[in-house]
């Protein structure tokens, strides 16, 4: 891996860490927690398998 790629990856990780630290300090902390909790719940709901309702039309009678 070239030096340029290592520097780019390092800067990306460092900027992400600084952004996370900024979002989790002061009055932004509660807003950030609420936002992340809402998005996590939305993601759980989207990934949850949907129940299929069975109807009498699906039944096979012999």
Protein Blocks (a to p, Z undefined) as FASTA:
>chain_A
ZZklmmmmmmmmmmmmmmmmmmmgcjllmmmmmmmmmmmmmmmmmmpccdddddfklpcc
ZZ
